[in-house]
């Protein structure tokens, strides 16, 4: 099979500013992959779609999308970087590793699939999640174990900027979150505490203050939702 015939499933392609984490405001090309192996209660992304909408040119393409098509979109984009988001991009690691990196690559991941993470060490930026128990995911202890392994594999390095994003509802186990963060503090440049949209902030500010004893910790909401862009 030719490379251009290899396909994957995307729900949409678009350009916008990055609205989360420490690269807020940079212009990116977003490739939103279908499918996720977790089921967080606050998730607002499409899990599956028969078609991909390419908002950069108005095309609607039937899934799967070919490698050749995605490569052309990436090569022609005038952006800071390409964000691989979802869903969960690590589910598509075998496809992603075939893409020519003509722009810096930015991975947004739930950090639950360490074997697939090993295939994507060439990424320039990693925005990795540390899920809290209150997110509603199943087999939480196993998820934590895999998360720690993923951060170790995709750790912050001279040629890769890795940070940890913790999405927080109004209520969560502060001590549990802090103890989990300590397990990965040596693998990340900083932690970003991201409130679930509309959550109260008092406890989040308290967590920030306590985590600052061992790490750089920032509270950054979903800026794209605040200003009303995709």
C-alpha positions in Angstrom: 0.0 0.0 0.0 1.3 3.4 -0.9 1.7 6.0 1.8 -0.9 8.3 0.2 -3.4 5.5 0.5 -3.0 5.0 4.2 -5.8 6.6 6.1 -7.1 7.7 9.5 -10.3 9.1 11.0 -10.5 12.8 11.7 -13.6 14.8 12.8 -12.3 18.2 11.7 -9.3 20.2 10.5 -9.1 23.9 11.4 -6.8 26.8 12.2 -7.2 28.8 15.4 -5.2 30.0 18.4 -4.2 27.4 21.0 -6.6 28.0 23.8 -5.1 25.9 26.6 -1.8 25.5 28.4 1.4 27.5 28.3 1.3 28.1 24.5 -2.0 30.0 24.7 -2.4 32.4 21.8 -0.1 30.8 19.2 -1.7 30.0 15.9 -2.0 26.3 15.1 -3.4 23.9 12.6 -5.6 21.5 14.5 -6.1 17.9 13.5 -8.9 16.5 15.6 -8.8 12.7 15.6 -11.8 10.5 16.2 -12.0 8.0 19.1 -10.9 8.0 22.7 -10.2 5.2 25.1 -11.5 7.2 28.1 -14.8 8.7 28.9 -14.4 11.9 31.1 -17.7 13.4 32.1 -16.7 16.9 31.0 -15.5 15.9 27.5 -17.0 18.1 24.7 -15.3 16.6 21.7 -16.7 14.3 18.9 -15.7 10.7 19.5 -16.7 9.4 16.1 -17.7 10.7 12.7 -18.2 9.4 9.2 -16.9 12.6 7.7 -14.2 15.1 8.4 -14.8 18.9 7.9 -11.8 20.8 6.7 -12.6 24.3 7.9 -9.5 25.7 6.2 -11.1 25.3 2.7 -14.7 24.2 3.4 -14.3 20.6 2.2 -16.2 17.7 3.7 -14.3 14.5 3.3 -15.4 11.0 3.9 -13.3 9.1 6.5 -10.7 7.6 6.5 -8.6 10.6 5.4 -5.5 9.7 3.5 -1.9 10.4 4.6 -1.3 12.4 1.4 -4.2 14.7 2.0 -3.1 15.5 5.6 0.5 16.0 4.5 -0.6 18.6 1.9 -2.7 20.5 4.5 0.2 20.5 7.0 2.7 21.6 4.4 0.6 24.5 3.2 -0.4 25.9 6.6 1.1 29.2 7.8 1.1 28.4 11.5 3.3 28.2 14.6 2.7 24.4 14.9 0.4 21.5 14.2 -1.8 20.4 17.1 -2.7 16.7 17.2 -5.8 16.5 19.3 -8.9 14.5 19.7 -10.3 12.3 20.9 -7.0 10.7 21.7 -4.2 11.0 19.1 -2.1 8.2 20.7 -4.7 5.7 19.4 -3.4 6.8 15.9 0.3 6.7 16.7 1.1 4.3 13.8 -0.4 6.7 11.4 1.0 9.9 12.9 4.6 8.6 12.8 4.3 8.4 9.0 3.7 12.1 8.6 6.6 14.3 7.5 7.2 16.9 10.2 7.4 20.1 8.1 6.2 22.1 11.0 6.7 21.7 14.8 4.3 19.1 16.2 2.2 19.6 19.3 0.6 16.6 21.0 -2.5 16.9 23.2 -2.9 13.6 25.0 -4.6 11.9 27.9 -1.3 10.1 28.5 -2.8 6.7 29.0 -1.1 4.6 26.3 2.6 4.3 27.0 3.4 1.8 24.3 2.0 4.2 21.7 3.7 7.1 23.3 7.1 5.5 22.5 6.3 5.9 18.8 5.9 9.7 19.1 9.1 10.8 20.7 9.8 13.2 17.8 7.1 15.6 19.0 8.3 19.1 19.8 5.6 20.0 22.4 3.6 17.7 24.7 0.5 18.8 26.6 -0.2 15.8 28.7 -3.2 15.2 31.0 -3.1 14.1 34.6 -6.7 12.9 35.1 -8.3 13.3 38.5 -10.4 10.5 40.0 -13.5 12.8 39.8 -13.3 12.9 36.0 -15.2 9.6 36.1 -12.7 7.4 34.2 -12.7 3.7 35.0 -9.8 1.7 36.4 -8.3 4.9 37.8 -5.2 3.3 39.5 -4.2 1.6 36.2 -4.7 4.9 34.4 -2.4 6.6 36.9 0.3 4.0 36.4 0.1 4.4 32.6 0.1 8.2 32.9 3.3 8.2 35.0 4.9 5.9 32.3 3.8 8.2 29.5 5.3 11.3 31.1 8.6 9.5 31.6 8.7 8.5 27.9 7.7 11.9 26.6 9.5 13.9 29.4 10.6 17.5 29.0 14.0 17.6 27.2 16.2 20.1 25.4 14.4 19.4 22.1 10.9 18.8 23.6 8.7 21.0 25.8 6.5 18.9 28.0 4.0 20.2 30.5 1.2 18.6 32.5 -2.4 19.8 32.3 -4.8 18.9 35.2 -8.5 19.5 34.4 -10.2 20.2 37.7 -13.9 20.3 38.7 -15.1 22.3 41.7 -14.6 19.3 44.0 -11.6 17.0 44.0 -9.2 15.3 46.3 -6.5 17.9 46.8 -4.0 15.6 48.5 -4.4 12.8 45.9 -3.8 15.3 43.0 -0.8 16.8 44.7 0.7 13.3 45.4 0.2 12.2 41.8 1.7 15.4 40.5 4.8 14.8 42.6 5.3 11.5 40.7 5.9 13.4 37.4 7.3 16.7 38.6 10.8 15.8 37.2 9.3 15.1 33.7 7.6 18.4 33.1 8.5 22.0 32.8 5.4 23.1 34.7 1.8 22.2 35.7 -1.3 23.9 34.3 -4.4 23.7 36.5 -7.4 24.1 34.1 -10.8 24.6 35.7 -13.7 22.7 34.2 -15.6 25.6 32.5 -17.8 27.2 35.2 -16.1 25.6 38.2 -15.4 27.4 41.4 -11.7 28.4 41.8 -11.1 28.6 45.6 -9.9 25.0 46.0 -7.9 25.2 42.7 -6.0 28.3 44.0 -5.3 26.4 47.2 -3.9 23.4 45.2 -1.7 25.8 43.2 -0.3 27.3 46.4 0.6 23.9 47.8 2.0 22.5 44.6 4.3 25.5 44.2 6.4 24.0 47.0 7.8 21.6 44.3 6.9 22.9 40.9 6.0 25.8 38.6 2.2 25.8 38.7 -0.2 28.0 36.6 -4.0 28.4 36.6 -5.0 28.8 33.0 -8.7 28.5 31.9 -9.8 27.5 28.4 -9.1 30.9 26.8 -10.7 30.0 23.4 -14.1 29.5 25.2 -13.7 32.8 27.0 -13.2 34.7 23.7 -15.6 32.6 21.7 -13.4 30.9 19.1 -13.1 27.3 18.0 
